Amino acid sequence: MLSTIRLRSLPAANSFASVLVFGLLLWFSAFCAPVLAQDTSTGTGRHGLALHGAPQLGADQPLPYAQTDAASGGRIVFGAQGVFDTLNPFVIRGIAAQGLAPPMGLVFQSLMIRSADEPFSVYGGLARSVDLADDFSSMTVHLEPEARFSDGKQVRAEDVEFSFALLKDKGRPTFRGYYGKVTAVTVVDPLTIRFRFEGHDRELPLIIALMPVLPKHATQAARFEETSLTAPVGSGPYRVAEVKAGESIRYEKNPDFWGKAKPIYRGLYHPQTIRFDYFRDSNTLFEAFKGGLLDVRIEDNPSRWAQDYDFPALKDGRVLREVLPVSIPKGMTGFVFNTRKPLFADLRVREALGTMLDFEWINRSLFFGLYRRSNSYFSGSPLSAAGLPASVEERALLTPFPDAVRPDILAGQWQPPALDGSGRDRNAAAKALSLLNQVGWTLRDSQLINRNNEVFAFELLVNSRLQEKLALNYAQSLARIGITLKVRLIDDIQYWRRLSAFDFEMIQFTWSGSPAPGNEQYHRWGSKAAERDGSLNYAGARSPAIDAMIEAVLAARTPESYLTAIHALDRVLLSGFYVVPLFYAPDLWMARKATVKHPARLPLLGTAPETFWVEDAQ
C-alpha cells in the first residue's frame, strides 16, 4: 500500500545549532513520533519524510528560522580559502566553486531538500509529492508542474532519470554507493518517476530524494567528468553571473525562479547578489575581512579568535562577532593513519603514536584553552559511547566479533591519553615505546629502528599554516621517542588530488558530525570504500565488524535499537585506533558586518546563510 506525501521546499541543512538542550530534546522526541506526518493544513495526503519520527512543518508553513519580512536586494560577499577550477560539484575531478549545490543550493536543486532544523527530514524541492511504500521498497516522485530550469525549460521525469544514471555512472563515489541500491527506475509519465530499492533501508528513500536534478538538454554526458568553468543551467534561485577562474564567483538572483511563490520559500534568498572571493591562505583571507572586503566570516582558528578581533571596525561596531552554540555531534578531527601503508598496519603502532599527543599543552599554548578533546566519533552528543558501559543489547550485537572492541572501551573506561601538559611527559613516552617494542621497534642512538635496521619515519600532509603549526608540534613530541615525522605543506589542488587517490601516509582530517548518522558511514568506514578512490575512508578501514555495525544502524527500527547500533559502531571505530583524536570547538565562532543580518531564531542544526539579508539593501 502506498502513502501520498505532500511536499514543500526547504533549504538545505548546515552543521550548527542554536540551543543545545532544546536540540537534544527535539532529537529524541522526533524518534518517538510516527514515521510520516499528516498534512493538517489540507486534510489530505502527507507533506514530508523523516528518518525517525515525523517532519515538523505543515505544508504551507515557512521555516521557523526564516525572516519573512527581511529586506530584499543588496550584496553579500563570503570568503573562501584556496582556489576552484570547476563549476561541477558532482564529480571527483577538480575543486568546485562554493555555493552551487546544497547546502546553499544557489544553482542546483534536488528532488527534496533537508530542513536545517531537524535531524533528518526532507521537504519538496522539485518534487511536489511522493508515494512511499509502507515497507520502503519503492518511492514514486511527482514533480512540480511549475518547476523550470534557468533557461525556462520544464523539469521533467526524463531529467530525473538522466541525472540518476549520470551521477551513478560518473559522479562522486557517494552517489555510486548510494544509487547502487536502487534496482529499477521507471518513468511513469512526463512528471512522474518511480524508484525501486534493494532491501528495506529506511534512509535510502530520503537519500534518493536528495538527488540533484540536472537538465538533460543542457548537460554533456560524455564530458561530465571533466572540469569546466561554463556557467551551468540549474533550477535554483540564482544564476552564475561571473566567474574569475580560481578567484571569485558571482551569483545573481533569477527573477524568474519558479519556486518563489511557494510559502516555504518565504524568508529565504534575500540578496540580489551573492559572491565568493577566494584567497590563497588563511591570513590573507582574514586580512580581507578586516579590510571590509568580505561581509561574513566563520572563524576556525582559536588563537585568532582570542587575540586578533580587535581591529577598528569591530571596536566601533561596524563588525559584530558572535558565539553560536552547537547541538549536533561534533564528528571526529584527528591525525589519520593510512592503514594501507605497512608502517601503520599494526594497531599497537597506531595506539603508541596516539599516546604521544600532548593535547593539554597544545590546547593551552596554541589554542587558548578553547578546544575540547575528541573522545568519540560522535563527541558531544547522546550518540557518543564515551564513558558509557556497553548495554546487554550492544554486547549481543558485538558477540559475532569478540576481538573487535577492547575491554576498556566496552566498559566505557577508555579516554584519549591525558598527559601532564609539560610537552615532555615521560610516562607517555615510556608507554609508547613499550607498545612499539612489542611490534619490533627499538630506540637506538635516538632513532627508532626495527629488526631490518629501517628507521621509523613518515610524512604528514597539511594544507594550511594552522595545520602545519599543530603538526610540527606533534613532530617534536614524536622525535622524543626516535620517530622522524616530516610535515609537508602543499596547495589545495595537490592536497585533494592526493587524498582522492589515498596517496599519503598521514593527514589531518575532520569527518563532520551528523544528527542522524546512516549510509554516509559506509563511505567513511566501509570495507568497499577503502578501495574506492575519492571515498572518505582515508584510514583504509577494512573490518567486518564495522560493516556489520553500519548495517545494524540502517536496520534499526526503534530509537533504542538505533542508539545501540551507533554506540557499538563508535566502540569498534575507537578500538581500531584509526586516528590520533584531536579536538573540537564546542561553539561556532562567527563575525559579520553589522549591516548583514540573520534571524534571531537560528536553526537547531546551524547557521543558514540562505536566510541572511542586508539591512537597507537598496
N, C-alpha and C positions, 0 to 999 in steps of 0.2 A: 504494500500500500504506500502511496506517495503523499507527502505533505507539501502544501504550497506555502512558500515563504515570500512575503512582500519585502522588498529591499529598498534601502536608501543609501546614498553615497556619503561616506565619511572619509576624512583624511587619514593618512597612514600614521602608525604609531611611532613615536620616538622612544628614547630609552629612560626617561627620568620622570619622577612623580613629585607631587606637591605635599602630600601628607602621609607619613609612614603608617601610623596606626590605622587610619581610615583605609589606606590601600590594602593592608593585610586583612582587615575585616571584609572588604569587598571581595578580595581574593577567595576567601573560604566560603563566604555566603553565596558566591556565584556557583561554587561546586555543588551546592545543595539544592539548586533550583532545577526545573525541568530543562531538557536539552534545548528546546526552541521556545521562543516567546510568542504569545498570542498578540496579534495586531489589534489592540483595543481601540485604535482610532477609527477603524473602518468596520470592525466586527467580522471581517472575512480574512482568511489567509493568515500568513505569518510574515514577519518583517526582517528577521536576521538569524544568523547562525552563531553559536558559541560552542567552544570546545567542551567546556564543562559548565553547565548551567544555562541561564537564559541571557540573551542580549538585553541591555538595559533600556534602550531607547524605543519609543514609539515611532511609527512610520513617518510621521510628519514633524518630529521634534528636531530642533537644531542641536548641535553638540553642546553639552553643558559648559564646555570651556571655550566656546566661540563668542566673540564680541559682535553681536548683530548690529549694533549702532555705531561701529567704528567708522572712521573716515576712509574713503577710498582714494586711491591715487598716490602720487609720490614715488619715492625710490628707496629701496633698502639694499645695501651692499654688504655682503658677507665675505669673509676672508677664508682662504684655504692654503694649506702648505703643500708645496711640491709643484707638479705640473699635471696636465692632462693631454692626451693625444688622440682621443676618440669621443664621439657622441653616441656610441653604442654601449650601454651599460650592461648588456646581457651576455657578453662573451668574455672569454679569458683574455684574449689579446688586447693589449693597451690598457691605459688608465682613463676611465670615463670621467667627464666633467660632472661636477656635483649639481644636484637639483633636478636632473632629468626624470628619474624614476622615483617611486616611493623610497623613503618616507615622504619627501616633499611632493613628488609626483607632478612636477610642473608641466611636463610634456606628455609623458606616458601614463595611462591609467590601466587598472586591472579590472577584472570582472566584478570583484568585490574588494573592499578596502577595510583595513583594520582600524578599529577605534583606538585612539591613544589613551582611552580612559578605562579600558577593560583588559583582563589578562589575555584573552584571545577570542574576540568577537569580530565578525565581519559583517559589513553592510554593503548594499549595492553601489557599485560604481557604474560600469557599463551594463551590468545585469539589472533588469527590472524585477525579476522574481526567479526563484529556483524551486524545483521539486526534488526533495531529498528522500531517498528510500529509507524506510524505518531501520533497515539493517546496514545502512551506509554503503550499500553495494553499487549505487548509481546516483547520479545527480543530473537533472535536466535544467539547463540555464535558458531563461527567456530574456533576450536583450531589450534594452530601451529602444523603442522605435525612433526617438528623437536623437539618439546618440550619433555624433558625427566626428570624423577626423577633422583636423585643422584645415584641410583642403576642401571641406564641405561634403565629402563622400560619407554615406551612411556606414556605420559599423554593423557588419553582418556576421552571421554564423560562419561563413566561409573564412572570414578574417580570424575568428577564434580557432577554427580547425587548422588553418595555416600557421598561426602563431604557436599552437601546441606542437605541431610536427617540427617546426623550425627550431624552437627552443630545446626540444627533446634531442634533436639530432646534432645541433651546433651550438647550443647555449652553454652556459656555465655548468659545472658538474652538479650543482644543486638542482638545476632544472632536470638534468638527465636522471638523477637519482630518484627524485620525486615522481616525475612523469612516467618513469618506467613501471610504476604500479598501476597505471591506467591500462586496462585491457582492450578498450574499444572507445572510439569517438565517432559519433553519428550526427550528421547534420539532419535535423528533423524537418526544418523549413528555414526560410531565409533569416529568421530571427530566433531560432531555437536550436540548441545543440545539447547532446546527451553524452555524459562520460560514464563509463562503467569501470569499477575499481576491483583490484585484486585484494581478496580478503575483506576484512571489515574494520579497517583503520578509521577511527573516528576523526582523526586530524586530517586525513587526506582530502576530503571534500573541501575543507577550509583552505588547504594549500593550493588546490586547483583553482579555487575561487580567487586566489591572489595572483593568478596568472596574468601578466601584462598582455595586452592585445595590440598587435602590430598591423598596419594596413597591408593587405596582400598586394594591392595595386601599386604601392609605393615602396616596397621593400625588395631589394635584390637578394634573393635567397642564395644564389651562387657565390656572392661576395660577402655574406653576412658576417663571417668570422674575421674579416679584415677591419683594420682601424679606418675610421672615416670622420672627417670634420664637416660633412654635408649636413645641413640642418634637417633633422628628421621630421616626418609627419606623425603627429600623435593626436590623442583625443583629449588632452588635458587643458587646463585653463590658461596656459601660456604657450607662446611660440619662441623658438630660438631666433633672436633678432640680430645678434652679432657675436662672432667668435674670433678671438685673437689667440692663435694656437699656443697653448701652454700658459697663457697669461690671464685671460678673462673670458667669461661667457655672460652674455646679457639676454634676459628673457623679458618679453613684452606681453602684457595681458591680451588674450584673444577676445575681441569684442563680441565674437560670435560663438563663444564657448557654449556648447549645447546644454551643460548642466547647471547654468547659473540660476535658473528658475526653480531648482529643487530646494525645498525647505531646508534640507540638511546642509546645503552649502551656504546658508546664511551665516555671516561672520567669518568667512574664510577668504583667503587670497585677495587681500585689500590693495597692496601696492600695484601701481601701474607697471613698474619696472623692478625686477629683481636681478642683481648681478653678483657673480662670484669672481673675486680677484685673487690671483694665485701669487704666492711668494715662495722663494726657494728655501728659506729656513725660518725657524720659529721666531728668531729675534727680529728679523725684518718684518715679519707678519705683525708682531706686537708693536713695533715702531709705527707701522702704517695705521694701526688702530689708535695709538696715542696721538698721531698727527691728524686724526679726523678723516682719514681716507676710507675707513670701514665703520659700519654702524653697529655691529653686534659681534661679540667675541665670547666663545666658550673657552675658559682657561683650563689648561691641563697641567700646568707647571706650578706646584705648590709654593716653591720658593719665589717665583714671580708674583703669585697671588699675595704672598705675605709681605713682599718688600717693594714691589715696583709699581703698585697702583697708587701713586702719589703725585701724578702729573697734574698740570694746571687745570685741564678740562674736568678732571674728577673733583678737584678741590672746589671749583666754582659751580659745580652742579650740572655742567653740560654733559657729563658722563656719569652714569649710575652703575653700581655693582651690587650683585645680589647673590645670596647663598640659597639654593633651592634644594630641599630635602629629596632624597631618592628612596623609593619604596619597592623597587624590584630587585631580584638577585643581582649581585654585583659582578657575577661572572668570575673568570679567572684570568689574572695577569701573572705571567711568570717567564722565567728563562726556560725556553722549551728545548728539550733534548730531541734530536733527530735519532730515534732508536733504530733507524735503518743503518746507521753507522756502527760498525763493530765496537768502537770505543765505548758506546753507551748501551750496548745490548744487555748488560747485566744490571739489574735494578739496584744492586748494592752500590755500584758506582754512582748511579744517579742519586741515591739517597745520601751518599757521602758528600757529593758536591752541594746538595741542598743544605747540608749541615753547616757549611762554611759561610752562608749568607748572614751577615750581621744586620738584621732589619732594625734593631734597636738603635744602632749607631747611625745607619743610613737615614732613618726617619727623623732622628733628632738633628743630625748635622746637615743633611741635604734638603729635607722637606718640612722643617719647622714643626714636626710632630703632627702634621695634618693628615697623614695616611693611617690606615689600619691594615693589619696583616691579613692576607688571604689565607683562610684555613679550610676552604671548601670550594668546589666548583660552582656553588650557589650561595656564596657568602652573603651574610646579612639578610637572610630570609628564612621562612619556615621550611624551605626545600633543602636547606643545609643539614647534613648529618653530623656536623661538628658538635662534639660534646654530648651526643645522644647515644646511649647503648642501642644496639640493633634490636628491634622487636622480634617476637616469635615469627611473625609473618615475613620479616626481612630474612631471618635465618633460614626459613623454609625456602625462600626464593633463591638463596645462595647455596643451598645444600648440594646441587649438582657440581659446584665449583669450589671444593673445600679449600683450595690454596689461593683463591682469588682475593681474599681480604685478610689482612694481617689481624691478629688477635686484638692488638691495642686499638686499631681503627674500628673493629667490630664492636668493641666495648665502649667506643666513644671517648677514649682516653688520649688519642693522639692529637698533637698540635705541632705546627712547624716549630723547629728548634728555636728556643729563646736564648739568645746569647747575652753576655754581660754588658754589651754596649761599648766596650773598650776598643773594638776594632781588632783585638788580638786575644780572643777567648781561647785559652789553651785547652780547656775541656772539649770544645767543639773540634779543634784540630786533632786531638787525640782520638775522638770518636770517628772522625772522618778517615783518619789513617788506619784505624782498626778495620773498618769496612773495606777499605781499598786493599789492605794486606790479604784479606780473605779471597780476593779476586786475583792476587798475584802481583800487586803493585807495591814497591818498596821505596822508601825515601833514602836516597844515596847521594851524598855531596850536594844537598839542596835541590835535587831533582827527583821526581817520581819516575821510577823505571820499572818495567816488567821483566819477565824471565827472558825475553828476547832482546833485552837492552834497548827497548824502544822508550822514548821519552813521552810522558803524558802531556800532550799539547793539542789544542783545538782552537777554532775560530768562532767568535760570536759576531754575527752581523747586526748592525744597527743602522737606522736611517734618520736619526735626529741627534742633536747635541745633548739633549736631555738623556736619551737612552745611552749615549756614549759615556756621559759622566757617571751614570749608575754602573755601567758595565766595567769601566775602568776601576771603580772601587771594588767590584766583585773580583776582578783580575788580581788586585793586590791581596785580597783575602786568600785566593787560591794559591798564590805564589808562596805563601807561608807553609804550604804542605807540598811544595815542589811541582805544582801544576802550572804550565805556561798557557795562559789564555790571551790570544791575540784579538783585540777589538778592532773591527773594520767598519768604518762609516762609509756607506755608499748612497748614491742618489735613489730617489723613489722608484724610477722606472726599472733600474737594475735590481733593486731590492725586491720588488714584487715579482719580477720575472724569475728570480732565483727561488723565491718562496713557492711560486706556482709549480716549479719543477723539482721541489724538495732538494735544491742544490745548496745545502748549508749544513753546519754541524749543530749550531745553537742560535736561536733568535730570542728576542723579547716579543711577546705577542699577548693580545687580550682576546679571549673568547667572551663576547658581551653576554650579559645576563638576559634571560627571557623569563617573563612571568609565567609562561606555560611551556616548559621545555618539551620537545617532542621529536619530530622527524629530523630536525636540524642536527640532533645528536649523532645520527648516522654519518652525516657529512663531516662532523668534527672528530668522531672517535670510532666509527665503524671499520671493520677489517677491510671491506671492499674499498672504502675511501682512502685507505693507506696507500693503495697502489694507483690511485686516480689523480693525475696531475690536475692542479687547480683546486683540489679539495682543501678543507681546513683541518684535515688530520695531519698537521705538521709534525706531530710527535711520532707518527708511524705506528700508532697503537694497533695491534692485531690480537684481540683477545676474545675467545668465545664467551667469556663471562660478560664483557662489555656489550657484545652484540645481544646476548640474552636479556640483559637488564634494559637495554633500549627497547627491545621487543615487549618487555613487561610494561614499560611506560606507555607504549602505544596501545597495549591491550587493556589497560586499566579502565574499569567501568564505574568505579566509585572514587570519591575523594580519598578514602583510606588506602585503597589499592594503588592509586596514583602516587601518593606520598611515600608509600612503602617502596615502590619501584624506584622513585627518584633518589631516595636515601640509599638504596642498595647500589645504584649506579654511582653515586657520589663516593661511596666507600671503595668500590672497585677501582675507580679512577685515582683516588688518593693512594691506594695500595700499589699502584703501578709506578709511582714517582716519575711521571712523565714530564713534570716541570719542577723548577725551583719556585715555589709560590712567592710572589712579591707582595703586592698591596693593592688597596683600592681607596678611592676618595669616598667618604660617606655621603658627601653632598655634591651638587653640581654648582660650579662657580661660573657665573655669567656676568659680563659687563656690556652695557649698551648706551648709545646716545640717549639723552633724556627725551628726544623727540620721537624715538622708536618705542612703541608701547606694546604691551601684551596683556591679555586678560588677567585680572586678579585671580580668577579661578583657573589654575593650571591643570592640565590633565594628570591623572594619577601616574601614568607611565612616562611623563616627561614634558619638556618644553615642546611646543608645537609651532614651528616658525611659520606655518601657513595661517596662523591666527594673528601674526604681528601686523601692526599698521603704523603709519607715520602721522604724527599729530600735525594738524594744519598742513595736510598733504598738498593742498592747492598752492 
